């Protein structure tokens, strides 16, 4: 057999990826080619879902604001339009937190808009 060059760095690279795929099912955790493909696919999913997370949180905040506002007789779109009209600069994350955890403060914001 011919002598292998750079065996230590090669093994280090492989061990690094196999360590990342530890805990996965089947050959994904211990067969080099399958583990490498699983690792790269996982990185692409992670990149995609970092963008997707922002969308899902915004949708959640909108649902929470809508639920809180409907208790006071408004709809989400009317409420947000009146907020812009009155120049109240509260973002959706803060409004959703107020609607969920501090209903009396949220009621004060809704009353100031009406």
Buried (B, 14 or more C-beta within 10 A) or exposed (E): EEEEEEEEEEEEEEEEBBEBBEEBEEEBBEBEEBBBEBBEEBEEEEEEEEEEEEEEEBEEBBEBBBEBBEEBEBEBEEBBEBBEEEEEEEEBBEBBBBBBEEBEEBBEBBEEBE
